[in-house]
């Protein structure tokens, strides 16, 4: 685990716009990645993007309507979601 991803790297709030996925952390940091990094959220309606659950004591976020999970660690390390091969 890097210094950037420490014990206080926990999600307090989330905002998803037409351009960005933004995590607001309990320690005051704000991290964003392009919406395109999550193809599920990119294809979701705004109501689906707004319906999320903070999980794992704040270490990740789950969007039940589109079955998407993103972690703080993944956001820090720049790991975009990949489409599964069918």
Secondary structure, DSSP 8 states (H G I E B T S, - for coil): --SSS-TT--EEEEEE-SSEEEEEETTS-EEEEEGGG-HHHHHS-HHHHH--EEEGGGTEEEETTTTEEEEHHHHHHT--------
